[in-house]
Amino acid sequence: MQQWDVIVIGAGAAGLMCAIEAGKRGRSVLVLDNGKRVGRKILMSGGGRCNFTNMYSSPENFLSQNKHFCKSALSRYTQWDFIALVQKHAIPYHEKTLGQLFCDDSAKDIVEMLLKEAKAVNVHIALQQSITGVGFGDGQYTVTTAELSRQCHSLVVASGGLSLPNLGATAFGFQLAEQFGLKVLPLRAALVPLTWQPSDKAIFEEISGVSLPVTAEANGTLFPEDMLFTHRGLSGPAILQISSYWQPGDPVIVNMSPQTDIGEFLAAQQQAHPEQEVKTALAKLLPKRLVEKLLELQVFTNQPLKALNNKSIKQIADSLHGYLFKPNGTEGYRTAEVTIGGVDTDYLSSKTMEAKQQPGLYFIGEVVDVTGWLGGYNFQWAWASGWVAGQYC
């Protein structure tokens, strides 16, 4: 029977950060992971360059049943703290858009940085560990694998959500929470492409690959970003963002020209080029293949601009500024970047991430009901929640 002060389950962003911080306090720390390598999600994120945080990260960028829960951790370990760590290791990085920070070279730089930090404080990491059971007695946790049992005073669950099962995602953390009497809120895929209804698929799959800047809105929340038509449905940053707020059966309202008032544009074109056809004018604003598809759908009638009156101009503008898509569903956990829902924050201390009714048991990262927007926010929650737990476990 091996004895440790702290066992962390999950060698991802949150788990490694927690292990490092606990190690700094002189705790003997073991990290267990079911995979062949650490930081699998880090390595594939941001197209292999890891969007490791966001300069504008704040509690407003996170979804949770208790929107106040994340404030404590995010205020105590901020994006600037993580950026300072990146700079300490001389990792080159850049801002892409909207405060999103990426490695210049490779996401491997972030994983290597975390491994160096872990090694410096004697954190041990054991990979390809399949946990068969977790027990609690006499103030200690027993974690059993096929090979051996290990005991610890503090057990930290950083096993992630259900998203990207090909990277080893499992329901382990949620099952463990329920085993110890914590409530798990309903789970669903988020930051995920939306799929077509069969009737829409037949229409729109022909313009797969077309992309344009839009605003996408669902349930009163709106995101300005790019939208991409695919064979399966709608994707792109605007759609991934809105998927966190979309519920089955809801429409997604898309403004196809957020920067230009289409009514004013058509009126000006009518004055300058009265003989020009409507589709020719609209193709100056929108991708030509999309305009042709909208014509096919009879969103507008193709005629010379001079034939339009104010009412018909308004009808065209209204339909394109508020086009309704009715998605069939999402692509699910296979392509989702995160899982919404998870361990109910009412059962955790926001100061320590420890279970209120189960001393020495901690939950951090994606397994908790805190989900960030697209753009580095989920990593910032991982760093912050891991850091906080590492001060106490």
N, C-alpha and C positions, 0 to 999 in steps of 0.2 A: 504493500500500500504506500504509494507516494504521498507526501504531505506538502501542501503549498499554502501560502497565505491567500493568494488570489488565483482563481482559474477564470479565464475569459473564453467564452465559446464564440468563435468567429474571428478570423484574421482579416477582416475588412477595415474600412476607414475608422469606424467607431471603436472596434475592438482593439486595434493597434494603438490608437491614441490613448485609450484607457490604460492599456498595459504599460505604455511608456510612462504615463503620469504616476501610476501605482508603483512602478519600479523606481522612480525618482524618490519616492518616500521610503525606499529601503525594503519594500515588500517583495517577497519571492513570488514571481508571477509566471504562470504557464498559460499560453494561448493554444487552444485546440481548434482545428478546422478540418472540415470533411474533404477539402480539395487538395490538389497536388501542389498548389502554389498560393502564396498570400496575395491579398488585394486584387482578386480577379476582376471585380467591378471597377476598381480604380484603373486597371490596365486597359479595359475596353472603353472607358468613358471618353466622351469628347473626341470620338474618332481616333482614339489611341493617344490623345494629348492631354486628357484629364482636365476638365473644367472644374478646378479644385476649390474655388469659392467664387463669391460675387461681391464686388466692392460696395454694392448697395444693400447688402443683406440686412434685413430687419424683421421683427416678428410679423409684420404685415404680409410677408412673402410665404407664410406657412399656413397650412390647413390643419385643424385639429378640432375635436369636439370641445376642448377647452383651449380657446385661442390664447389664453394668458400663460399656459404652462411653459411654453418654449422661451419666454422672456428671460427668465433667470439665467439659464445656460448660455443663451446667445449674448447676453450682456457681460457675462464673466469670461467667456472665451470668444472673442470677436474675429471677424474676417481679417482684421489688421494683425491679430496675434498669429494667425496661421500664415499670413503673408510674410511676417517677420521670420518665421521658421523656414519658409521657402528661401528667403533671402540669406539667412544664416548658412544654408547649404549651397548657396550660389547657383541655384537653379534658375535658368533664364525663362522668363514668362512674358506674356503680353495680354492686353485687353482686346477681346474680339469685338463684341458689341454689348451694350446695355450692362456694363460692369462685369461681364463674364471673363474670368482669368483662366488662361490655358498655358500649359508648358510650351515653350518654343520647340523643344525636341521631342520628348516622349513622356507618357504617363509613367514609364519605368522610373523616371527621376523621383517621382513622389513616393513610389513603393520603396525604392532604395533609401531615400531619406528616412522613412519611417523605420526601416530595418536597422539602419545605423543608430538611430535614436534608441531603439529597443535593445540593441546589442550593448550600447553604452551603459545601460542600467540593468543588464543581466536578465532580460526577459527571455524565457525559453518558448520556442514555438514547435508544436508537434502537428504535422500535416497528415492528411488521409486518416483522420480519426473518426470512426463511426461510433457515436455515443449510443449505448444500448439502454442506459437508465441513469436517472439522477435521484438521489435520496437525501433526506435531511434527518439528522438526529444528533443530540448532545451538542447543539450549536455548530455543527459542521455539515458541509455538503459532501456527498460522495458521488463522483462522476465515474461511471463505468463504461469502458469500451471492451471490445472483444479481447484485447491484450491484457489490460490491467485496470485496477481501480485507483482513483486518486481522490484525496480529500483536501478540502479547503475551507477557510473561514468565510471568504467572500466569493460568491459566484456571480459573474457578470455575463448576461446574455446579450450578445451582439451578432446574432445569427441572421439578421436581415429579414426581408419580406419574401413574397412569393414571386417577385418579378425576375425574369431571365432565368428560368429553371435550368437551362443548358449551362449556366455558370454554377450550378450546384445549389440553387435556392430550394429551401424546404420549409415546411410548416413547423419545424422543430421548436422555434422560440415561442410561437403561439401556444403550442401544446404544453410546453413547460410552464408557461404563465398560468394556464388553466389548471394544471396539476397542482400548483401552489395557491389556487383560489383567486387568482386575478382575472378580471373580466377582459375578454378580447372583443373589441368592436368589429362590426362587419368589415370584411376585406374586399377590395376590388382593385383592378389594374388602373394605373394612372400614368400620366405623361406617355400616352399611348395613341397610335393612330386610330381613327374611327372608320368603320366599314360601311359599305353601301348596302342599301336595300336592293334586292335583286333587280327591281325595275330601274333604279338609278345606275346600277353597275352596267347594265346594257347600254345606257346612254353615255356615261362619263368615262368608262375605261378607255375609250378611244382617245381621250386627251391626257392619258397618263404621261407624267413628266412635265406638264405645264405647271408653272409656279408663279405666284404674284403676291405682292404685299396686300394684306387685308386687315380688318379687325374681325375677330371671331367672338361671338357672345353666346353665353348660355346661362340661364338662371341669374341674370342681372350682373354677371361678371364679364368683362371685356378685355381682350388682349390684342394689341397691335403687333403683328409679326408676319412672316411669310406663310403662305398656305401652298401645299403641293397636292395635285391630283395624282393618285396612284391607281394601279389595276384593282386594288382591293377597297380603296376608299379615299379618305382625306388624311393628309399628314402635314408635316412642316411644323415649325415652332408654334405658330398661332393655334393650331389644332391640338398639338400635344399639351399645350398649356390649358386650353379650355376643356380637355378631356377630364381634368381633375374636378371640374365643376358640373360636367354634363351627366345627366342621369338617363337611363334607358327610356325611350319614348319622347324625350325632349327634342325640340329642334335646335339647330345651331344657326344663328343669324350671322350671315357674312356680309360685311361691307366690302365690295370688290374694288372700291376706289376711295379709300379713306383720305387721301391727300387732295383730291380734286372733286369739287361739286359737279356731278355729271350734268345736272340741269343747266348750270351756268356754262359749262363747257359746250354742250350741244347748242345752246342759244348763240354762243359766240361763233361756233363753227357754221351755224345756219346763216349768220350775217356775212361771214367771210367767204363761205363756199356753199351757196344755196343749192347747187346741182349735185353736191356730193351725197353719196348714199349713207344711211345711218351706220351700216356695219363698217364702212371705211373710216368714218369719224371715230367710232368706238374703238377700232383697232389701233388708234393712236394712244389710247389710254390703257387698254387691256390686251393680253396676248391674243393674237389673231385666231388661234385654234379655239380658244374659249369663246370669242365673239361668234364664231361660226356655229358653235354648239348651242349658244344661247338663242341664236336666230332659229336654229332647228327646233328648239324647245318653244318657240313662239313667245319668248320673253319680250321681243320687240318685232315689229314688222319692218322689213327692209324697203325703204323708199327714199326718194330725194329729201334732204333736210328741209327744203322749202315747203314740203307737204306737211310738216309737223306743226301742230298748234301748241300752245302753252300746256294744255292738259296732257297731250300725248308725250311731250318732253318730260313732264313731271312723272308720268307713269313709268317711263323708262328709267328715270333717275331713282325713283322709289324702289323699283324692283332690284336694281343693281346695288343700291346702298343697303338693302335689307333682304338679301337673297336667303331663302329658307332651305336648308338641307335637313333631312330627317334621317340621321344615321341609323343603321340596323343594330349596331353594337360597337365593340372595340376589338382590336386584334388580340386582346387578352394578355396574360402574363408573359407569353412568349417574347413579345417585343416591348412590353411596358418597362419604363425606366424605374418606376417605383410602385409600391403598394400603399394604397390609402387604407386607413383603419389600423388596427393593431392593438397592442396592450393599452387599455384604458388609463389615461393619465391620472384619473381620480385615485388610482391605486398606487401611484408613485409619488415620491417627494421631488418637487421641481428643483430643490436645492442640491440633492444628492443622487437622484435617479434610483434610489433604493425603494423596494416594495415596502409600503407602510406597515403591512401586517406580517411581513416575512423578513426578519432581520438578516442582513448579509446577502440578499438577492437583489441584483440590479438589472435593469433593462435599458439599453441605449440604442441609438441609431434608428434604422428603418423599422425594427420590430415594434417600436412605440408608435402610438397614434399621433405622429407629427410628420407632415409631408410638405416638402418645399416645392416652390415653382421650379420650372426648367431654368437652368442657367447657373449651376454651382451651389444653389441653396441647400440641396440635400446633403452635399458634402459638408457644408458649413454646420448643419445640424449634427452630422456624424462627429465632426471634430469637437464641437462644443459639448454635446452630451457625453462623449467619451472622456473629454478632459475633466468635466464635472465629476463623473463617477470615479475617475482616477484619483481625485483628491480625498475620497472617503473609503473606498473599498479595501 
